[in-house]
Amino acid sequence: MDNYVIYTDSACDVSPELLSEWGVSWSELTFRFNGEDKEYLNYALPAREFYDKMRGGGVAKTSAVNISSFESAFEEILRDGKDILYIGFSTGLSTTCNSAAAAAKNLGEKYPERRILTLDTRSASLGFGMLVWYAKEAKADGADIDECYAKVEALVPALCHWFTVEDLVYLKRGGRISAVTQIVGNMLGIKPVLHMDDLGHLVSVSKARGRRGSIAALCDRYKALVRDTDAPVFISHGDCEADAFVLRDMIEKAGGRVTLIQNVGPVIGAHAGPGVLALFFVGKER
C-alpha cells in the first residue's frame, strides 16, 4: 500500500534513523534553554549533551509544531498524489496534534481528492512511538489507510505508559508535585511511579523507596497488566541506559520481550529530567 504515508512528530522519541527505516515521515517539535536565543529541533542536540545541560541547571522550554509547518510538510505529500495518516502526540500534553488536524482541514479544501487522517494517540514518547510501529507493520502487511487507522485507534486505550523519575525537581517545576513533596521525597529517596491515563494526562499512581524499588515497580505493573507476553515492549530513558538495561532484564525474566530501547528526546525530557525511565506495552487496560 504505497498510496499513503504514515506521518508522526518527534515527541514519539523514535530516532530519525529508525523512522526513516520504517518509512515514516515526521515534523519536529522544538526547544530552547532559558537565557539563550537559539532554538533547537528536537533531534538536533545529542541526548547526553542535552541532559548534561539540565544537570548543570539549564531549564528548557518546548514548543509544539504549528499549523503552517504541518501544512507545508503535508502539502508536499499531497502533491505527490498520496494520502496521509498522522499519528500524533497526546492533546492532553501538547497542541501539536490539534495543529495537524487544523492543517488537514485547511488542505482538505485545496486537495478534495486527497485524504489526511489525524489520530490523537493520547500517548507520549515511545508510547506513541509504539503505535507508529504497529502502524508501519500493518501497512507492510497490506492494510489500507482506513484499516491502518482502525488498528492503531483500537490500541490507544490499551497502550500502557509507566515511568519513574530520578529527581523530583522537574515534576515540581511542571506543577505535578508541590515544593514540599519534592524536598521531602528527594531527602527520603522516594521515587514516584506515574502513568498516562485514558485522556493522555500524566498521573502519579504510587511511590517506591529508592531507584531499584521504582524500577521493580515498573516491572510489577507489566506483570499485572500485560495482555500478551509475546508482544513487543519498548523502553525509553533520559540518559540512564544502565537502568534501562536493568528494567529490560527484569521484563525478560518475567517472560516479556523488549525489542526497542531509545533515549527520551529533549521535548519530553525537558519536563521529566535526566534519569526518567519509561516502560511501554499493550495491556489489558491503560
N, C-alpha and C positions, 0 to 999 in steps of 0.2 A: 504494500500500500504506500506508494510514493506520492500520492496526491494531497498529502497533508504533512505539516511539520509540527513536531512536539516542541513547545516553547516553554521556558521557565524563567526564573530570575535567580540571581546569585545568592540569595538568602537560603537556597537549598543546600549550600555547603558541599556540593559535589565539585571537584576540581574542574577547571576548564578543559584539561586534557581528557578527563573521563567523560564529560558532557559531549565533547567532540567525538569521542569514540562511540558514544551511544547514539550519535546523530541528532542531538538535541541542541537547539539554539537558545540563547538567553540574553537578558538585559541585566545590567549591573546596578545594584544599589551603591551608594557612595557614603563616605565618612570623612570627617576631618577632626583633628585634635584641637582642643581649645587653645587659643593663642596663636594658631597657625592659619595662614591664608590658603594653604594648599589643600585641595580636595582630592581624595583618592578613590579610585574604583575599588570595589570590594576585593577583587582578586589581585590588585596591584602590589600590595605590600605582603612580603612573606610572613607567615604566622608567627614565627619566632620574633621577628623584628617588631611586629605589632604588639604582641603580649609583653615584650621587654619594655616597650614604651609605657604600657599600662602599669607594669610593675614599678616603673620609675615615677609614677604619679600622673601620667598622661590621662586625660579624660577625652574620650572620643564621642562625637555626636554623629548620628547617622541620618541619611536622607533616603526617602523612597524614590522609586523610578516614577517620573512624571508622565503625564498623558502624551505630551509631544514626543518624548523619547520612544514610547511604545508605538505611536503612530508611524514614526519614521521607520522603525525596525519591522513592524508588521507589514507596512505597505510594500516594502521590498519583496517580501514573500508572496504577497497577493499578486503583485505584478508578474511574478514568475508562474502564476497560474495554480498556486497551491493554497489550501485551506490551513487553518492554524488551530491547534489545541494548546491553549495556555494553561499551565498548571502552576498556581502561584501561592506566594507567602500569605499566611493567615491574615484575614481582615481584622482579627482580634488584636493584632500586633502592629500592623502597617497598612498604609493606604495604597501600597503597590498594586495589589490585586484590583482594587477599585479603579485605579488609573488604567490598568489594562482593559477592564470592562468598558470604561468610557471611550478609550481609543478604539475598541472593537465596534462600539455603537457608531462612532463618527465615521469610521471607514466602511461600515456596512452600507451607508448611504452612497458612498462613492464607488463601491465594488459590490453591487447587489448580487452578482453571480457567485461570489465567494463567501466562505463562512469562517467566522472566528468564534470558537467556543472557549469560554473562560471558566476555570474551576477554582473556587476558593477552597484550598485544602484544609483550612483551619489547622495548619501544621507549620512547623518551622524547622530550620536546619535540615539534618538528614532525615527528619520525619517526612517532609515532602520531597526530599531527595529520593527516598524510598518509593514514593508514589510515582515520581518521574521514572524510576527504574521499572516499576510494574507497567507503566505506560509504554515504554520503549520495547519491553518484552511482548506486550500484547500486539503492538504494531508489527513487530518482527514475525509474529505468528499469523499475521494476515488480517488483524482487526481493522475495520474501517474507523473513521473518526468518531462516529457515534458509539460504536462498540467499545472503543478505547476509553472514551469519556465515561461510559457507564461502568466499566470495570474499575476505573480509578475512583469514581464517585462512591461506589459501593464499599471501597476500602477505607474511606475517610473516617467513618465512625469507629473503626476498629484499629486505627493506626496509633499504637501506644508510644508516648514520649515520656521517658522517665529520666530525670537528671539530678545531679547534685553539683554544688559549687565548693570551691576551696576557701574563698574569702567572702564573708557576708557583706563587705562594704559595697559591692557592686549592686546587690539586690536592694540594699538600703538606699543607694543613690537613685535607683529606679523606682523607689516608692513601694517596693514589695514587702519590706520589713521596716520596723522602727529603729531609731538610733540605739535605743536601749537593748533591743533584741540583738542588734549587730554586735555591740560591745560585749554583752554577756555571752553570746554564742561563741564569739571568737576566743574569749577567755577560757571557756569550758571545753572548747573543741567540739562544739555542737554543729553538725552539718545538716542542712535541710534536704529533704527528698521532695522534689517537685514533679509535677506533670502538666501536660496541656489538656485542658478539659474539652468537652464536646463543642464549645463555641470558639475554641482556639485561643483561650486565655491561659496564662500561667497560673498555677495554683499550688500552694505549699500543702503537702499532704502529711508528712511526718518528719521526725528528726532522728538522727543517728549520732552516736558518740564516735568521733574520730573519722579519719578518711577511710580507713579499711572498713569500718562499720557502714559508712554510707555507700561504698561500692557494693558490699554484700547486700545491702537493702535494695539496690537496683536489680541485682540478680534474683532476689526473692520476688520482686514484682514480676519479673519474667516468668519464673516458675509458676506463679499463681495465675497469670493471665494469658500465657501464650496459647494460641489456637492450634498451631501445627509446628512441632519442633524441627520439621524438615524445611520450613520456610526460612528465607534469609533474615539475618539480624544485622543491623548497622550500628556502629558506634562512632560518635564524634567527640572531640576533646579540644580543650583550649591549651595547647602546648603542654600536654601531660601524657605523652604517648605511653610511658611505662604503666600508668594507671589504666589506660585503655587496654593494654595487654593483660593486666590483672583481671579486669572485667571480662575480657574475651575468654580467658582461661576458665573463669567461673561459669560463664554461659555454656561453654563447650562441655565442661564437666557435668552440667545439668542436662546435657543432651541436645543443646542448641547448635546452630551453625552460623558463626559470624563470617560474613562474606565481604564486608567493607568497613574500613576504619579511615576516617578523614578528619582533618583539622576543622574546628569551628572557625568560620571566617570572621573577619573584623566586624561586620554589621551585626551579627548575633553576639559575638564575643564582647563587643562594647558594653553590652547590658549584663553579661554573666561573668566576665572577667577571666583571667588566666586560671587554669585549674578546673574549669567547668568540664563535666564528664556526662555524656548523654547516651541513652540506650533507646533503640527504635526497633519495633517489631509489630507484626499483625497479631492482635489479641482477640479474646472473646468480646472485649469491650475496651474502651479507652481507659 
